[in-house]
Amino acid sequence: MKSNAASYKRAAIMSASPERLILMLYDGAIAAMNRAKEGFQIENIKDRNETISNNLIKAQNIFAELQRSLRMDKSAEFSERMFNLYEFYNVKLNEANFKKIEEPIDTVLKLFQEIRDAWADMLNKQAVTNRPAPANLGAGIGGGLSLRA
């Protein structure tokens, strides 16, 4: 069953647009940070620290990938701001991992969720404006036949 899920995920990634891949990265970072937060509930210290650390590192790896995906040659000001924002997230997650505290994770989650939601909203609006018109839009009487001369 796991191989089916992995195959589906692989197919979704391979067929996704670059914009959708960014959204998948955003969702992956959020999921990793949430799993790290869940790790704080684990009683066994070794398992707790491993869960927190491994998931924070996953989120940081995603932020690094997002930094690499920025087009510094185009819209340099925006790219530089996003690069610095991802760097800020990495610093906060380093703090959370080193001190084993949740507050920096909460800060990153709050800020990052807003960016993720804005990106998803942009993709949804883009999908609506890029939809083709229905085939019979503006068609005349008779299932597509027009009586206009």
ChimeraX commands (.cxc) that place a marker at each C-alpha (Angstrom):
marker #1 position 0.00,0.00,0.00 radius 0.5
marker #1 position 2.88,2.34,0.80 radius 0.5
marker #1 position 4.34,1.86,-2.66 radius 0.5
marker #1 position 1.03,2.98,-4.20 radius 0.5
marker #1 position 1.10,6.17,-2.14 radius 0.5
marker #1 position 4.73,6.77,-3.05 radius 0.5
marker #1 position 3.96,6.20,-6.74 radius 0.5
marker #1 position 1.04,8.60,-6.60 radius 0.5
marker #1 position 3.15,11.23,-4.86 radius 0.5
marker #1 position 5.97,10.80,-7.38 radius 0.5
marker #1 position 3.49,11.15,-10.28 radius 0.5
marker #1 position 1.98,14.28,-8.71 radius 0.5
marker #1 position 5.41,15.86,-8.37 radius 0.5
marker #1 position 6.53,14.93,-11.88 radius 0.5
marker #1 position 3.37,16.33,-13.48 radius 0.5
marker #1 position 3.11,19.50,-11.38 radius 0.5
marker #1 position 3.81,22.95,-12.74 radius 0.5
marker #1 position 6.70,24.89,-11.18 radius 0.5
marker #1 position 4.14,26.99,-9.29 radius 0.5
marker #1 position 2.46,23.87,-7.89 radius 0.5
marker #1 position 5.85,22.47,-6.88 radius 0.5
marker #1 position 6.45,25.62,-4.82 radius 0.5
marker #1 position 3.10,25.08,-3.10 radius 0.5
marker #1 position 4.07,21.46,-2.41 radius 0.5
marker #1 position 7.31,22.68,-0.84 radius 0.5
marker #1 position 5.36,25.16,1.29 radius 0.5
marker #1 position 3.04,22.40,2.45 radius 0.5
marker #1 position 5.97,20.09,3.14 radius 0.5
marker #1 position 7.71,22.70,5.31 radius 0.5
marker #1 position 4.52,23.32,7.29 radius 0.5
marker #1 position 3.96,19.58,7.78 radius 0.5
marker #1 position 7.56,19.11,8.97 radius 0.5
marker #1 position 7.27,21.99,11.45 radius 0.5
marker #1 position 3.98,20.60,12.77 radius 0.5
marker #1 position 5.58,17.16,13.22 radius 0.5
marker #1 position 8.45,18.84,15.09 radius 0.5
marker #1 position 5.92,20.51,17.39 radius 0.5
marker #1 position 4.24,17.14,17.97 radius 0.5
marker #1 position 7.66,15.84,19.00 radius 0.5
marker #1 position 7.54,18.01,22.11 radius 0.5
marker #1 position 4.80,15.67,23.44 radius 0.5
marker #1 position 7.03,12.57,23.27 radius 0.5
marker #1 position 8.16,11.46,26.73 radius 0.5
marker #1 position 11.27,9.52,25.74 radius 0.5
marker #1 position 13.98,12.19,25.50 radius 0.5
marker #1 position 15.95,10.48,22.73 radius 0.5
marker #1 position 12.86,9.99,20.55 radius 0.5
marker #1 position 11.62,13.48,21.40 radius 0.5
marker #1 position 14.88,15.17,20.40 radius 0.5
marker #1 position 15.23,13.07,17.24 radius 0.5
marker #1 position 11.68,13.85,16.13 radius 0.5
marker #1 position 12.10,17.57,16.76 radius 0.5
marker #1 position 15.52,17.76,15.16 radius 0.5
marker #1 position 14.81,15.60,12.11 radius 0.5
marker #1 position 11.65,17.51,11.24 radius 0.5
marker #1 position 13.17,20.94,11.77 radius 0.5
marker #1 position 16.05,19.93,9.51 radius 0.5
marker #1 position 13.52,18.81,6.87 radius 0.5
marker #1 position 11.83,22.22,7.04 radius 0.5
marker #1 position 15.21,23.97,6.81 radius 0.5
marker #1 position 16.14,21.87,3.77 radius 0.5
marker #1 position 12.89,22.96,2.14 radius 0.5
marker #1 position 13.65,26.62,2.90 radius 0.5
marker #1 position 17.09,26.13,1.32 radius 0.5
marker #1 position 15.43,24.65,-1.77 radius 0.5
marker #1 position 13.03,27.61,-1.90 radius 0.5
marker #1 position 16.03,29.95,-1.72 radius 0.5
marker #1 position 17.68,28.09,-4.62 radius 0.5
marker #1 position 14.48,28.36,-6.67 radius 0.5
marker #1 position 14.41,32.16,-6.51 radius 0.5
marker #1 position 15.11,33.93,-9.77 radius 0.5
marker #1 position 17.65,36.53,-8.65 radius 0.5
marker #1 position 18.11,37.64,-12.25 radius 0.5
marker #1 position 14.41,38.57,-12.50 radius 0.5
marker #1 position 12.54,40.71,-9.98 radius 0.5
marker #1 position 15.70,40.99,-7.91 radius 0.5
marker #1 position 14.12,43.05,-5.14 radius 0.5
marker #1 position 11.37,40.50,-4.52 radius 0.5
marker #1 position 13.82,37.58,-4.73 radius 0.5
marker #1 position 16.19,39.22,-2.28 radius 0.5
marker #1 position 13.39,39.84,0.21 radius 0.5
marker #1 position 12.20,36.25,-0.04 radius 0.5
marker #1 position 15.76,34.95,0.27 radius 0.5
marker #1 position 16.22,36.97,3.49 radius 0.5
marker #1 position 12.84,35.83,4.81 radius 0.5
marker #1 position 13.73,32.17,4.25 radius 0.5
marker #1 position 17.06,32.85,5.97 radius 0.5
marker #1 position 15.18,34.32,8.95 radius 0.5
marker #1 position 13.06,31.16,9.12 radius 0.5
marker #1 position 16.22,29.04,9.15 radius 0.5
marker #1 position 17.71,31.09,12.00 radius 0.5
marker #1 position 14.52,30.72,14.05 radius 0.5
marker #1 position 14.37,26.97,13.42 radius 0.5
marker #1 position 18.04,26.65,14.39 radius 0.5
marker #1 position 17.17,28.37,17.67 radius 0.5
marker #1 position 14.22,26.04,18.23 radius 0.5
marker #1 position 16.35,22.99,17.49 radius 0.5
marker #1 position 19.30,24.05,19.61 radius 0.5
marker #1 position 17.23,25.14,22.64 radius 0.5
marker #1 position 14.44,22.59,22.08 radius 0.5
marker #1 position 11.75,25.27,22.43 radius 0.5
marker #1 position 8.50,25.68,20.49 radius 0.5
marker #1 position 8.16,29.47,20.36 radius 0.5
marker #1 position 10.44,30.02,17.34 radius 0.5
marker #1 position 8.57,27.29,15.44 radius 0.5
marker #1 position 5.27,29.02,16.22 radius 0.5
marker #1 position 6.68,32.30,14.90 radius 0.5
marker #1 position 7.82,30.72,11.65 radius 0.5
marker #1 position 4.57,28.79,11.21 radius 0.5
marker #1 position 2.48,31.93,11.65 radius 0.5
marker #1 position 4.50,33.99,9.18 radius 0.5
marker #1 position 5.05,31.20,6.69 radius 0.5
marker #1 position 1.38,30.11,6.67 radius 0.5
marker #1 position 0.43,33.59,5.46 radius 0.5
marker #1 position 2.86,33.34,2.55 radius 0.5
marker #1 position 1.68,29.82,1.71 radius 0.5
marker #1 position -1.97,30.93,1.73 radius 0.5
marker #1 position -1.20,33.95,-0.47 radius 0.5
marker #1 position 0.64,31.68,-2.93 radius 0.5
marker #1 position -2.27,29.20,-3.00 radius 0.5
marker #1 position -4.74,32.06,-3.51 radius 0.5
marker #1 position -2.66,33.37,-6.41 radius 0.5
marker #1 position -2.61,29.91,-8.01 radius 0.5
marker #1 position -6.38,29.54,-7.60 radius 0.5
marker #1 position -7.03,32.94,-9.17 radius 0.5
marker #1 position -4.61,32.12,-11.97 radius 0.5
marker #1 position -6.43,28.83,-12.62 radius 0.5
marker #1 position -9.79,30.62,-12.82 radius 0.5
marker #1 position -8.54,33.21,-15.30 radius 0.5
marker #1 position -6.80,30.57,-17.44 radius 0.5
marker #1 position -9.84,28.28,-17.79 radius 0.5
marker #1 position -11.03,27.91,-21.36 radius 0.5
marker #1 position -14.53,29.14,-22.19 radius 0.5
marker #1 position -17.19,26.44,-22.53 radius 0.5
marker #1 position -17.42,25.11,-26.08 radius 0.5
marker #1 position -20.98,26.33,-26.62 radius 0.5
marker #1 position -20.47,29.81,-25.17 radius 0.5
marker #1 position -22.00,32.33,-27.53 radius 0.5
marker #1 position -23.34,29.62,-29.78 radius 0.5
marker #1 position -26.60,30.23,-31.53 radius 0.5
marker #1 position -29.66,28.08,-31.74 radius 0.5
marker #1 position -29.26,24.48,-32.76 radius 0.5
marker #1 position -26.38,23.25,-30.64 radius 0.5
marker #1 position -23.68,25.49,-31.99 radius 0.5
marker #1 position -25.22,26.56,-35.28 radius 0.5
marker #1 position -25.62,30.29,-35.66 radius 0.5
marker #1 position -28.43,31.92,-37.56 radius 0.5
marker #1 position -26.36,35.05,-38.07 radius 0.5
marker #1 position -25.34,35.75,-41.62 radius 0.5
marker link #1:1,2 radius 0.2
marker link #1:2,3 radius 0.2
marker link #1:3,4 radius 0.2
marker link #1:4,5 radius 0.2
marker link #1:5,6 radius 0.2
marker link #1:6,7 radius 0.2
marker link #1:7,8 radius 0.2
marker link #1:8,9 radius 0.2
marker link #1:9,10 radius 0.2
marker link #1:10,11 radius 0.2
marker link #1:11,12 radius 0.2
marker link #1:12,13 radius 0.2
marker link #1:13,14 radius 0.2
marker link #1:14,15 radius 0.2
marker link #1:15,16 radius 0.2
marker link #1:16,17 radius 0.2
marker link #1:17,18 radius 0.2
marker link #1:18,19 radius 0.2
marker link #1:19,20 radius 0.2
marker link #1:20,21 radius 0.2
marker link #1:21,22 radius 0.2
marker link #1:22,23 radius 0.2
marker link #1:23,24 radius 0.2
marker link #1:24,25 radius 0.2
marker link #1:25,26 radius 0.2
marker link #1:26,27 radius 0.2
marker link #1:27,28 radius 0.2
marker link #1:28,29 radius 0.2
marker link #1:29,30 radius 0.2
marker link #1:30,31 radius 0.2
marker link #1:31,32 radius 0.2
marker link #1:32,33 radius 0.2
marker link #1:33,34 radius 0.2
marker link #1:34,35 radius 0.2
marker link #1:35,36 radius 0.2
marker link #1:36,37 radius 0.2
marker link #1:37,38 radius 0.2
marker link #1:38,39 radius 0.2
marker link #1:39,40 radius 0.2
marker link #1:40,41 radius 0.2
marker link #1:41,42 radius 0.2
marker link #1:42,43 radius 0.2
marker link #1:43,44 radius 0.2
marker link #1:44,45 radius 0.2
marker link #1:45,46 radius 0.2
marker link #1:46,47 radius 0.2
marker link #1:47,48 radius 0.2
marker link #1:48,49 radius 0.2
marker link #1:49,50 radius 0.2
marker link #1:50,51 radius 0.2
marker link #1:51,52 radius 0.2
marker link #1:52,53 radius 0.2
marker link #1:53,54 radius 0.2
marker link #1:54,55 radius 0.2
marker link #1:55,56 radius 0.2
marker link #1:56,57 radius 0.2
marker link #1:57,58 radius 0.2
marker link #1:58,59 radius 0.2
marker link #1:59,60 radius 0.2
marker link #1:60,61 radius 0.2
marker link #1:61,62 radius 0.2
marker link #1:62,63 radius 0.2
marker link #1:63,64 radius 0.2
marker link #1:64,65 radius 0.2
marker link #1:65,66 radius 0.2
marker link #1:66,67 radius 0.2
marker link #1:67,68 radius 0.2
marker link #1:68,69 radius 0.2
marker link #1:69,70 radius 0.2
marker link #1:70,71 radius 0.2
marker link #1:71,72 radius 0.2
marker link #1:72,73 radius 0.2
marker link #1:73,74 radius 0.2
marker link #1:74,75 radius 0.2
marker link #1:75,76 radius 0.2
marker link #1:76,77 radius 0.2
marker link #1:77,78 radius 0.2
marker link #1:78,79 radius 0.2
marker link #1:79,80 radius 0.2
marker link #1:80,81 radius 0.2
marker link #1:81,82 radius 0.2
marker link #1:82,83 radius 0.2
marker link #1:83,84 radius 0.2
marker link #1:84,85 radius 0.2
marker link #1:85,86 radius 0.2
marker link #1:86,87 radius 0.2
marker link #1:87,88 radius 0.2
marker link #1:88,89 radius 0.2
marker link #1:89,90 radius 0.2
marker link #1:90,91 radius 0.2
marker link #1:91,92 radius 0.2
marker link #1:92,93 radius 0.2
marker link #1:93,94 radius 0.2
marker link #1:94,95 radius 0.2
marker link #1:95,96 radius 0.2
marker link #1:96,97 radius 0.2
marker link #1:97,98 radius 0.2
marker link #1:98,99 radius 0.2
marker link #1:99,100 radius 0.2
marker link #1:100,101 radius 0.2
marker link #1:101,102 radius 0.2
marker link #1:102,103 radius 0.2
marker link #1:103,104 radius 0.2
marker link #1:104,105 radius 0.2
marker link #1:105,106 radius 0.2
marker link #1:106,107 radius 0.2
marker link #1:107,108 radius 0.2
marker link #1:108,109 radius 0.2
marker link #1:109,110 radius 0.2
marker link #1:110,111 radius 0.2
marker link #1:111,112 radius 0.2
marker link #1:112,113 radius 0.2
marker link #1:113,114 radius 0.2
marker link #1:114,115 radius 0.2
marker link #1:115,116 radius 0.2
marker link #1:116,117 radius 0.2
marker link #1:117,118 radius 0.2
marker link #1:118,119 radius 0.2
marker link #1:119,120 radius 0.2
marker link #1:120,121 radius 0.2
marker link #1:121,122 radius 0.2
marker link #1:122,123 radius 0.2
marker link #1:123,124 radius 0.2
marker link #1:124,125 radius 0.2
marker link #1:125,126 radius 0.2
marker link #1:126,127 radius 0.2
marker link #1:127,128 radius 0.2
marker link #1:128,129 radius 0.2
marker link #1:129,130 radius 0.2
marker link #1:130,131 radius 0.2
marker link #1:131,132 radius 0.2
marker link #1:132,133 radius 0.2
marker link #1:133,134 radius 0.2
marker link #1:134,135 radius 0.2
marker link #1:135,136 radius 0.2
marker link #1:136,137 radius 0.2
marker link #1:137,138 radius 0.2
marker link #1:138,139 radius 0.2
marker link #1:139,140 radius 0.2
marker link #1:140,141 radius 0.2
marker link #1:141,142 radius 0.2
marker link #1:142,143 radius 0.2
marker link #1:143,144 radius 0.2
marker link #1:144,145 radius 0.2
marker link #1:145,146 radius 0.2
marker link #1:146,147 radius 0.2
marker link #1:147,148 radius 0.2
marker link #1:148,149 radius 0.2
view
